[in-house]
Structures are given as structure tokens and as C-alpha cells.
């Protein structure tokens, strides 16, 4: 049995910010990492942090860009709060030893990315911003005497008391269940890109936080909105790698197999159009050319791409691609979940004592589509806010009874192949709940996911692998259900049977809540 004031599940920018802020308020904090502390989406983020720092910029302009990309569903109040806090958030990260790229004068170097009117994105080491932020904040976490970090701890479920308040969680550690008592619990588990066959996300991005919150009865919001990054490195049989927006901001161009630069005709902003526009344009071009990918051309950008984008250059070099000379094969991949556990700016969910931050939360900041480099920003700003609020919230929380439970090892039934089910799920989500959707596809997906989920639950399996797959099935079902309900196209959600935006009927956000019978 473990006991802490604030339990933070996840160690990326949102979780680390929440933990550090809670500790600053005098709370004892336990941070749980599913694998290693740095095995996060944050650590892989090549994009930067958007903030109003230049003389040609303003809070209103950043807000306007965010609202424009958000396609009518952005929570403007939360967006204003985050955007105004952005400069201070970068200063806070610098105070915690994150090193951002600067000009010779010592000022932050700002670049322009897709959807932004001006250059306002701060980077670290060119294309390694997330890795630098993760390094700095992880070091701070492990240095704090009041913060305990535990790696390899998989959270199976939340614990609710008789009043419905979240009072901790049950973990699977070394094959056994372990209860953690907490005055407040913060979900910072990241996204769920691994439910798709093609994704930029690390192997642990399975939507665990959203799934366990849904099972506990929390309101889940905006799950139909999944952002697909336009450019992931495509080498058949190899792991997908993100090729950041920053290269298109520097002048890289998209071309098809015949060398045609097709984005010029697709959108006035060409390669700097919003991600959903670029992703669908790539998909359309792949269909038209009967090819598996398109190409990203860095050969004409200003400067040496090896120096400007060292991480991307090294990844490509491992596949014998010279970014200064060769075209890079790319295709879209699932990148970011805009929805999640419904919260306000303070991270509070619909369950007392339970908070959610970062990609696990559905705050409405991004609306129906996310502006590039706004996600690390949200994690830093609202992560800290949730940390402060959760620390205050846990004071005086009643102690809960002991919940230690022994986990009985259960062998896999001979006919239940979890890896086969996982592969089938990922392929189904990519084909039928991906960039383009129809009612027929979504209905069939929902039915098949429901069948697999029922079969898995009846098996009685409670291993980590089975619990993780159950979470992925839950999240997939939520995406399919929300996408089926929204009979229009908006932002990242595109229905070929409802191809137009319908403000009269659908300028509203969708919430899903588990019913008493578990449906």
C-alpha cells in the first residue's frame, strides 16, 4: 500500500508540470510511469512551443490563429488563458534548465509553422524540443525530495469511495496488484495513437487514462477529433518516425511520384495549411497516383538541413536517405487526440478528486483541430494549474480503507491471441475510423470492437497486456461512437457521407458517459 497527497499518472510535459507545481505547494507527490519516465510523446515531440514573444505578434493574433484552426469548437476562454500564460510558461521551463534555441543576440529564435500567421514557435536543438523539455523536467522531478517517481507501474483502474470521489488507483507492478491512496489523482497519460496502424506515437500511447476514467464514470469529450500528422517517414516494414512541421516552415515542399508540388493547388497556404488539410491532400494524391506515399523535398530550403534538423537527418540517414539530396517518403499517421477526459482550465474532471491534463484531457483548447506547437504549450500551462489545484484539493481528504489486492496469474486461453486481436484492431481503426469515415464503416467498426471487447472481458484475463488491450478497445469504441454521432465534417473529423460543415446542427461538442449498465 502506498500513500501520497497527489498521484500523477504520467511523466510527460503535462504530468511533470503538474507534479512540480503540486510539490511547490507543499504536497507529497507520487509520479507513476508506465515504462520509463522519458517514454512519452513529449520526448518525441519535434515541434516547439508557441508563444507571443515577437514584436510582430500579439495575444489576439495567436488566439485568432487558434480559433481559425479549431473550426468553431475552441473554448475561447481557456484558449485566452493559455495563450496569455505562454511567455511565462517558457520562462518557467527555462528556469527549470530547459535550453531553447536563441539568436546571437540571446533572444529566443522563433519560427513559423502551419496555421500560424507569424513566427512564434520556440524550439530546442532545432527539431528536438520535446526531448530537451523532457530532459530538464525529468531531472527536476528526480531531484525533488517530496516527489517519488516509480517506473514500470501500469495503472489498471481508479479507486472510488462510497461517495464517488476518486481516492487513488490500483496498479499492476511485477505481476501483482498494488493500491495507491491519494488525496487527488492527476491523469497525464498522453494520447492513444497506438490504436492506429500508422502513428507517430510511442508504443505506450494506448489511451489508458481516458479508458480508466470512462470506466469510473467520468465524462469524455471530443473523441471524434483525432489529428493525423501529414508527414511520417514511410519505409515499408519499419517503425514510423515523425517528420516535423518545422521542415515545411523552413520551406520544404510536398511532391508526388512525378515530382508535382500538389499543395499549391490544394490550399492558399500550400505546405503550411492546417494539418487536416495537408493530410487529406496527401491521401487524395496517394489514391490518384496509386502510390503508398508522397515525398517531402528539403533540397531547396535555406541552410543546411543536416544542421537545422539533426534528429530528422540522423533518422533518415539510418535508412540511407540524405535529406540534403534525396526526397523523403512520407504519409500521414495518427498523431494527437484532441478529445479526452472533460475538464476545465484547472484540470478538474466530472469525478471529484480526479484531474486530467495534456493529451488525456479534453479542455476544448484545440477545438476540432490543433494548431501546430500548441500542445506542449497546453501541457505546461494547464499542467501547472492542475498541480496547484490538486494540491489544494487533497488537503483534508479523508483516508480510505486499504485496497491491496493479490493478482492471480491467469494463463491465456488457447483460442485468445492478444497480439492478433491488437493487430486486427489497429488495422480496423486505420481503414474505417481514420482520415475519411462513413456511417457504414463506423457502424461496422463499432460492432467489431464491441465483439472483441466482450470476448476479452469474458476471458477473465487481468494481465498487463490484456488490461492495456482492453483500454485500447475502450478508446477505439469511444472514437467510433463519437464519429458516428457527428453527422458532418469539421476539422480533423471528415465524413465522406457528410462532407460539409454544419454549424446550424453541429456547432457543439459531444460528450460520452458510461451508463449504469456499463454500455
C-alpha positions as CSV (number, residue, x, y, z in Angstrom):
1,X,0.0,0.0,0.0
2,X,1.3,3.4,-1.0
3,X,0.0,6.8,0.2
4,X,0.5,10.2,-1.3
5,X,-1.2,13.6,-1.4
6,X,-1.1,13.9,-5.2
7,X,-0.8,10.9,-7.5
8,X,0.3,11.9,-11.0
9,X,0.0,9.2,-13.7
10,X,2.4,10.0,-16.5
11,X,5.6,11.9,-16.8
12,X,5.5,14.0,-20.0
13,X,5.3,17.7,-20.0
14,X,1.8,17.9,-18.5
15,X,2.5,15.3,-15.8
16,X,5.9,16.7,-14.9
17,X,4.5,20.2,-14.8
18,X,1.6,19.1,-12.5
19,X,3.9,17.2,-10.2
20,X,6.4,20.1,-9.8
21,X,3.6,22.6,-9.2
22,X,1.9,20.4,-6.6
23,X,5.3,19.9,-4.8
24,X,5.8,23.7,-4.8
25,X,2.5,23.9,-2.9
26,X,3.9,21.6,-0.2
27,X,2.2,18.4,-1.3
28,X,3.8,15.0,-1.4
29,X,3.7,13.6,-4.9
30,X,3.9,10.2,-6.5
31,X,4.6,10.1,-10.2
32,X,3.9,6.8,-12.0
33,X,5.5,6.0,-15.3
34,X,4.1,3.1,-17.3
35,X,7.5,2.2,-18.7
36,X,10.5,4.6,-18.3
37,X,10.0,8.2,-17.2
38,X,11.0,9.5,-20.6
39,X,9.0,7.1,-22.7
40,X,6.5,9.8,-23.5
41,X,5.0,11.7,-26.5
42,X,6.8,14.7,-25.1
43,X,10.2,13.1,-25.5
44,X,9.5,12.5,-29.2
45,X,8.0,16.0,-30.0
46,X,10.0,17.7,-32.7
47,X,7.7,20.7,-32.9
48,X,8.1,23.6,-30.5
49,X,6.2,25.7,-28.0
50,X,4.0,28.5,-29.4
51,X,4.1,31.8,-27.5
52,X,3.7,35.5,-28.2
53,X,7.3,36.8,-27.9
54,X,8.0,38.7,-31.2
55,X,7.3,42.4,-31.9
56,X,5.1,41.4,-34.9
57,X,2.9,39.3,-32.7
58,X,0.1,39.7,-30.2
59,X,-2.1,37.6,-27.9
60,X,-5.1,38.4,-30.2
61,X,-3.3,37.2,-33.3
62,X,-2.3,33.9,-31.6
63,X,-5.9,33.5,-30.4
64,X,-7.2,34.2,-33.9
65,X,-5.0,31.5,-35.4
66,X,-6.0,29.0,-32.7
67,X,-9.7,29.8,-33.3
68,X,-9.4,29.6,-37.0
69,X,-7.8,26.2,-37.0
70,X,-10.2,25.0,-34.2
71,X,-13.1,25.2,-36.7
72,X,-15.7,26.7,-34.4
73,X,-15.3,24.4,-31.4
74,X,-12.4,26.1,-29.5
75,X,-13.2,27.0,-25.9
76,X,-12.2,30.7,-26.3
77,X,-12.0,31.4,-22.5
78,X,-9.5,28.6,-22.0
79,X,-7.6,29.5,-25.2
80,X,-7.2,33.1,-24.0
81,X,-5.9,31.9,-20.6
82,X,-3.3,29.5,-22.1
83,X,-2.1,32.0,-24.8
84,X,-1.6,34.8,-22.2
85,X,0.3,32.4,-19.9
86,X,2.6,31.1,-22.8
87,X,5.5,33.5,-22.4
88,X,5.7,32.9,-18.6
89,X,5.5,29.1,-19.2
90,X,8.6,29.2,-21.4
91,X,10.4,31.3,-18.8
92,X,9.3,28.7,-16.2
93,X,10.8,25.9,-18.3
94,X,14.0,27.9,-18.8
95,X,14.2,28.4,-15.0
96,X,14.0,24.6,-14.8
97,X,17.0,24.4,-17.1
98,X,15.3,23.7,-20.5
99,X,17.6,25.2,-23.1
100,X,15.7,26.8,-26.1
101,X,17.4,27.9,-29.3
102,X,18.5,31.6,-29.3
103,X,19.7,34.1,-31.8
104,X,23.3,35.5,-31.4
105,X,21.7,38.4,-29.5
106,X,20.4,36.0,-26.9
107,X,16.7,36.3,-27.8
108,X,14.7,33.2,-28.5
109,X,14.7,32.1,-32.1
110,X,11.1,31.9,-33.4
111,X,9.9,30.0,-36.4
112,X,6.6,29.9,-38.3
113,X,4.7,26.6,-38.6
114,X,1.4,25.5,-40.3
115,X,-1.6,27.7,-39.3
116,X,0.4,30.4,-37.7
117,X,0.3,34.0,-39.1
118,X,3.8,34.8,-37.9
119,X,6.9,33.2,-36.4
120,X,6.1,32.4,-32.8
121,X,7.4,28.9,-32.2
122,X,10.3,28.4,-29.9
123,X,12.4,25.2,-30.5
124,X,15.3,23.4,-28.7
125,X,18.1,21.8,-30.7
126,X,16.3,22.6,-33.9
127,X,13.9,19.6,-34.0
128,X,14.4,18.1,-30.5
129,X,12.3,20.4,-28.4
130,X,10.3,17.7,-26.6
131,X,13.4,15.8,-25.8
132,X,15.1,18.8,-24.2
133,X,12.0,19.7,-22.2
134,X,11.6,16.1,-21.1
135,X,15.3,16.0,-20.0
136,X,15.0,19.2,-18.0
137,X,11.7,18.4,-16.2
138,X,12.6,14.8,-15.6
139,X,15.8,15.9,-13.9
140,X,13.8,18.3,-11.7
141,X,11.3,15.5,-10.8
142,X,14.0,13.2,-9.6
143,X,15.8,16.0,-7.7
144,X,12.8,16.9,-5.6
145,X,12.7,15.4,-2.1
146,X,8.9,15.4,-1.9
147,X,8.4,13.8,-5.3
148,X,8.7,10.0,-5.6
149,X,9.0,8.6,-9.1
150,X,8.1,4.9,-9.8
151,X,8.8,3.4,-13.3
152,X,7.2,0.3,-14.7
153,X,3.9,0.9,-12.9
154,X,0.8,0.2,-15.0
155,X,-2.4,1.7,-13.7
156,X,-5.3,-0.8,-14.0
157,X,-8.2,1.2,-12.6
158,X,-9.1,4.1,-10.4
159,X,-10.4,3.7,-6.8
160,X,-13.7,5.5,-5.9
161,X,-15.0,5.8,-2.4
162,X,-18.7,5.4,-1.4
163,X,-19.4,9.0,-2.3
164,X,-18.0,8.6,-5.8
165,X,-14.8,10.5,-5.1
166,X,-11.5,9.3,-6.7
167,X,-9.2,8.3,-3.9
168,X,-6.4,6.6,-5.7
169,X,-5.6,3.8,-8.2
170,X,-4.8,0.2,-8.5
171,X,-1.5,-0.6,-10.2
172,X,0.0,-3.7,-11.7
173,X,3.6,-3.9,-10.6
174,X,5.7,-7.0,-11.1
175,X,2.6,-9.1,-11.8
176,X,0.7,-8.1,-8.6
177,X,-1.9,-5.5,-7.8
178,X,-1.0,-2.6,-5.5
179,X,-3.3,0.1,-4.3
180,X,-2.2,3.7,-4.0
181,X,-4.2,6.0,-1.7
182,X,-4.2,9.6,-2.9
183,X,-5.9,12.8,-1.9
184,X,-6.0,13.8,-5.6
185,X,-5.2,11.9,-8.8
186,X,-4.0,13.5,-12.0
187,X,-4.2,11.7,-15.3
188,X,-1.4,12.7,-17.6
189,X,-1.2,9.5,-19.6
190,X,-1.0,11.1,-23.1
191,X,-2.8,10.1,-26.2
192,X,-3.8,6.9,-27.9
193,X,-2.1,6.8,-31.3
194,X,-1.3,3.2,-30.9
195,X,-4.9,2.2,-31.6
196,X,-4.0,3.0,-35.3
197,X,-1.7,1.0,-37.6
198,X,0.1,4.2,-38.7
199,X,1.1,6.5,-35.9
200,X,3.9,8.8,-34.7
201,X,3.2,7.9,-31.1
202,X,5.5,5.7,-28.8
203,X,4.5,2.1,-28.1
204,X,2.9,3.1,-24.7
205,X,0.4,5.6,-26.1
206,X,-2.7,3.4,-25.6
207,X,-5.2,5.9,-24.1
208,X,-5.0,4.3,-20.7
209,X,-6.1,7.4,-18.8
210,X,-9.2,8.1,-20.9
211,X,-10.2,4.4,-20.6
212,X,-9.9,4.1,-16.9
213,X,-11.6,7.4,-16.4
214,X,-14.5,6.3,-18.6
215,X,-14.9,3.1,-16.7
216,X,-15.0,5.1,-13.5
217,X,-17.9,7.2,-14.9
218,X,-16.1,10.4,-16.0
219,X,-17.4,12.5,-18.8
220,X,-15.3,12.0,-22.0
221,X,-15.4,14.7,-24.7
222,X,-14.5,15.3,-28.3
223,X,-13.2,11.8,-29.1
224,X,-14.1,12.0,-32.8
225,X,-11.4,14.5,-33.3
226,X,-8.1,12.7,-34.0
227,X,-5.3,14.7,-35.6
228,X,-3.3,12.9,-38.3
229,X,0.2,14.3,-38.8
230,X,0.8,14.7,-42.6
231,X,4.4,13.6,-42.7
232,X,5.6,10.4,-41.1
233,X,8.6,8.7,-42.6
234,X,7.3,5.8,-44.6
235,X,9.7,2.8,-45.1
236,X,7.7,-0.4,-45.5
237,X,8.2,-2.6,-42.5
238,X,10.0,0.0,-40.4
239,X,8.8,1.9,-37.4
240,X,7.2,5.2,-38.4
241,X,9.0,8.4,-37.5
242,X,7.6,11.9,-37.4
243,X,9.0,14.5,-39.8
244,X,8.1,17.7,-38.1
245,X,6.2,20.7,-39.3
246,X,9.3,22.8,-38.8
247,X,10.8,21.5,-42.0
248,X,7.8,22.8,-44.0
249,X,8.1,26.0,-42.1
250,X,11.6,26.3,-43.4
251,X,10.5,25.8,-47.0
252,X,10.3,22.0,-47.6
253,X,7.8,21.0,-50.3
254,X,5.5,18.1,-50.8
255,X,5.7,16.3,-54.2
256,X,4.1,13.2,-55.7
257,X,5.9,10.4,-57.5
258,X,6.1,12.5,-60.7
259,X,7.7,15.5,-58.9
260,X,4.5,17.6,-58.9
261,X,4.2,20.0,-56.0
262,X,0.5,19.4,-55.3
263,X,-0.2,21.5,-52.2
264,X,-0.1,24.8,-54.2
265,X,-3.4,23.8,-55.7
266,X,-4.8,22.3,-52.6
267,X,-4.7,25.4,-50.3
268,X,-3.6,29.0,-50.4
269,X,-1.1,28.3,-47.7
270,X,0.3,25.3,-49.6
271,X,2.5,23.2,-47.3
272,X,1.7,25.5,-44.3
273,X,-2.0,24.8,-44.5
274,X,-3.6,23.2,-41.3
275,X,-2.7,19.6,-40.7
276,X,-6.0,18.1,-41.6
277,X,-6.0,19.8,-45.0
278,X,-2.4,18.6,-45.7
279,X,-3.2,15.1,-44.5
280,X,-6.2,14.7,-46.7
281,X,-4.4,16.3,-49.7
282,X,-1.7,13.7,-49.3
283,X,-4.2,10.9,-49.1
284,X,-6.0,12.1,-52.2
285,X,-2.7,12.3,-54.1
286,X,-1.8,8.8,-53.0
287,X,-5.1,7.5,-54.3
288,X,-4.7,9.4,-57.6
289,X,-1.2,8.2,-58.2
290,X,-1.9,4.7,-56.8
291,X,1.1,5.0,-54.5
292,X,1.8,4.2,-50.9
293,X,3.3,7.6,-50.1
294,X,4.3,11.0,-51.4
295,X,7.7,12.8,-50.9
296,X,9.0,15.6,-48.8
297,X,11.6,17.7,-50.6
298,X,14.2,19.6,-48.4
299,X,16.7,20.1,-51.2
300,X,15.9,23.8,-51.8
301,X,15.5,25.1,-48.2
302,X,17.6,27.9,-46.9
303,X,20.6,26.5,-45.0
304,X,22.0,23.0,-44.3
305,X,19.2,20.6,-43.4
306,X,21.7,18.4,-41.5
307,X,22.4,21.3,-39.2
308,X,18.9,22.7,-39.0
309,X,17.2,19.3,-38.3
310,X,19.8,17.0,-36.8
311,X,17.3,14.4,-35.4
312,X,15.4,14.1,-38.7
313,X,18.7,13.9,-40.6
314,X,20.0,11.1,-38.4
315,X,16.8,9.1,-38.6
316,X,16.7,9.4,-42.4
317,X,20.4,8.6,-42.6
318,X,19.7,5.3,-40.9
319,X,17.6,4.4,-44.0
320,X,20.3,5.7,-46.4
321,X,18.4,8.9,-47.1
322,X,20.4,12.1,-47.4
323,X,17.9,14.9,-46.6
324,X,20.1,17.4,-48.4
325,X,20.0,15.4,-51.6
326,X,17.2,12.8,-51.5
327,X,13.4,13.1,-51.3
328,X,11.9,11.7,-48.1
329,X,9.0,9.2,-48.5
330,X,6.1,10.3,-46.2
331,X,2.5,9.5,-45.4
332,X,0.0,10.6,-42.7
333,X,-0.1,8.9,-39.3
334,X,-2.3,9.2,-36.2
335,X,-0.6,11.9,-34.1
336,X,-2.8,13.6,-31.5
337,X,-6.1,13.1,-29.7
338,X,-7.9,16.4,-29.4
339,X,-10.5,14.9,-27.0
340,X,-10.2,13.2,-23.7
341,X,-11.5,13.5,-20.1
342,X,-13.7,16.5,-20.0
343,X,-12.1,19.2,-17.8
344,X,-11.9,22.9,-17.2
345,X,-8.7,25.0,-17.1
346,X,-7.9,23.7,-13.6
347,X,-8.0,20.1,-14.7
348,X,-11.0,19.0,-12.7
349,X,-13.0,16.2,-14.2
350,X,-16.6,15.3,-13.5
351,X,-15.4,12.9,-10.8
352,X,-14.3,14.7,-7.5
353,X,-10.7,14.2,-6.8
354,X,-9.8,13.3,-10.4
355,X,-7.9,15.6,-12.7
356,X,-6.7,15.2,-16.3
357,X,-4.1,17.2,-18.2
358,X,-2.3,17.3,-21.5
359,X,-3.5,14.9,-24.3
360,X,-5.5,12.9,-21.8
361,X,-7.8,15.9,-21.2
362,X,-10.5,17.4,-23.4
363,X,-10.3,21.0,-22.5
364,X,-11.5,22.5,-25.8
365,X,-8.4,24.5,-26.3
366,X,-7.8,22.9,-29.7
367,X,-11.4,22.7,-30.8
368,X,-11.8,20.4,-33.8
369,X,-8.2,20.8,-35.0
370,X,-4.9,21.6,-33.3
371,X,-2.7,24.5,-34.2
372,X,0.9,23.3,-34.5
373,X,3.0,23.6,-31.3
374,X,0.0,24.4,-29.1
375,X,0.1,21.0,-27.4
376,X,3.4,21.4,-25.5
377,X,2.1,24.8,-24.5
378,X,-1.2,23.4,-23.1
379,X,0.7,20.7,-21.2
380,X,3.0,23.2,-19.5
381,X,0.3,25.8,-18.7
382,X,-2.6,23.7,-17.6
383,X,-0.4,21.0,-16.1
384,X,0.9,23.5,-13.6
385,X,-2.6,24.8,-12.9
386,X,-3.9,21.3,-12.2
387,X,-0.9,20.7,-10.0
388,X,-1.7,23.7,-7.9
389,X,-5.4,22.9,-7.8
390,X,-4.9,19.2,-7.0
391,X,-2.5,20.1,-4.1
392,X,-5.1,22.4,-2.6
393,X,-7.9,19.9,-3.3
394,X,-6.2,17.0,-1.5
395,X,-5.9,18.9,1.8
396,X,-8.3,17.4,4.3
397,X,-9.3,14.5,2.1
398,X,-10.5,11.6,4.2
399,X,-8.3,8.5,4.5
400,X,-9.6,5.5,2.6
401,X,-9.6,1.8,3.6
402,X,-6.8,-0.4,2.5
403,X,-7.2,-1.8,-1.1
404,X,-4.3,-4.1,-1.6
405,X,-5.4,-7.0,-3.9
406,X,-3.5,-10.0,-5.0
407,X,-3.4,-10.5,-8.7
408,X,-3.9,-14.1,-9.6
409,X,-1.9,-15.1,-12.7
410,X,-4.2,-16.2,-15.5
411,X,-2.9,-18.2,-18.5
412,X,-4.1,-17.1,-21.9
413,X,-6.9,-19.3,-23.2
414,X,-5.7,-21.3,-26.2
415,X,-8.0,-19.5,-28.6
416,X,-7.4,-16.0,-27.4
417,X,-4.4,-14.4,-29.2
418,X,-4.0,-10.9,-27.8
419,X,-1.4,-9.9,-30.4
420,X,-3.7,-11.0,-33.2
421,X,-6.6,-9.1,-31.8
422,X,-4.4,-6.0,-31.3
423,X,-3.2,-6.1,-34.9
424,X,-6.8,-6.5,-36.2
425,X,-7.9,-3.5,-34.1
426,X,-5.1,-1.2,-35.3
427,X,-5.9,-2.2,-39.0
428,X,-9.6,-1.7,-38.5
429,X,-9.1,1.7,-36.9
430,X,-6.8,2.8,-39.8
431,X,-9.1,1.6,-42.5
432,X,-12.5,2.6,-41.1
433,X,-12.1,5.2,-38.3
434,X,-9.2,7.1,-39.9
435,X,-8.8,10.2,-42.1
436,X,-12.0,9.6,-44.0
437,X,-15.1,8.0,-42.5
438,X,-18.6,6.8,-43.4
439,X,-21.6,5.7,-41.4
440,X,-21.2,2.1,-42.8
441,X,-17.5,2.0,-41.9
442,X,-18.1,3.4,-38.4
443,X,-21.0,1.1,-37.7
444,X,-19.1,-2.0,-38.6
445,X,-16.1,-0.8,-36.6
446,X,-18.2,-0.2,-33.6
447,X,-19.7,-3.7,-33.9
448,X,-16.4,-5.5,-34.3
449,X,-14.8,-3.5,-31.4
450,X,-17.7,-4.4,-29.2
451,X,-17.4,-8.1,-30.0
452,X,-13.7,-8.1,-29.3
453,X,-14.2,-6.2,-26.0
454,X,-16.9,-8.6,-24.9
455,X,-14.7,-11.6,-25.8
456,X,-11.7,-10.2,-23.9
457,X,-13.8,-9.4,-20.8
458,X,-15.3,-12.9,-20.7
459,X,-11.8,-14.4,-20.8
460,X,-11.1,-13.1,-17.3
461,X,-7.6,-12.1,-18.2
462,X,-6.1,-9.4,-15.9
463,X,-2.5,-9.4,-17.1
464,X,-1.0,-6.1,-18.1
465,X,-1.1,-7.0,-21.8
466,X,-4.8,-7.8,-21.5
467,X,-5.6,-4.7,-19.5
468,X,-3.8,-2.5,-22.0
469,X,-5.7,-4.0,-24.9
470,X,-8.9,-3.5,-23.0
471,X,-8.1,0.2,-22.7
472,X,-7.3,0.4,-26.4
473,X,-10.6,-1.2,-27.2
474,X,-12.5,1.2,-25.0
475,X,-10.8,4.2,-26.5
476,X,-11.4,2.9,-30.0
477,X,-15.1,2.4,-29.2
478,X,-15.4,6.0,-28.0
479,X,-13.8,7.3,-31.2
480,X,-16.0,5.3,-33.4
481,X,-19.2,6.2,-31.4
482,X,-18.5,9.9,-31.4
483,X,-17.5,9.9,-35.1
484,X,-20.8,8.1,-36.0
485,X,-22.9,10.6,-34.0
486,X,-21.3,13.7,-35.6
487,X,-23.1,13.8,-39.0
488,X,-20.9,16.5,-40.5
489,X,-17.3,17.2,-41.4
490,X,-15.3,19.6,-39.2
491,X,-11.6,20.0,-38.5
492,X,-9.9,16.6,-38.2
493,X,-13.3,14.7,-38.5
494,X,-14.1,14.1,-42.1
495,X,-17.2,12.1,-43.2
496,X,-17.4,11.4,-46.9
497,X,-21.2,10.8,-46.5
498,X,-21.5,14.2,-44.7
499,X,-18.7,16.2,-46.4
500,X,-19.8,19.7,-45.3
501,X,-19.6,21.6,-42.1
502,X,-23.0,22.1,-40.4
503,X,-22.9,25.0,-38.0
504,X,-26.6,25.0,-37.6
505,X,-26.8,21.5,-36.3
506,X,-23.3,20.7,-35.0
507,X,-21.5,23.8,-33.6
508,X,-21.4,21.9,-30.3
509,X,-19.2,19.4,-28.5
510,X,-20.0,15.8,-28.0
511,X,-19.7,14.1,-24.6
512,X,-19.9,10.4,-23.8
513,X,-20.6,9.0,-20.3
514,X,-20.8,5.3,-19.3
515,X,-24.3,4.3,-18.3
516,X,-25.2,2.3,-15.2
517,X,-25.4,-0.9,-17.2
518,X,-21.8,-0.4,-18.5
519,X,-22.8,0.5,-22.1
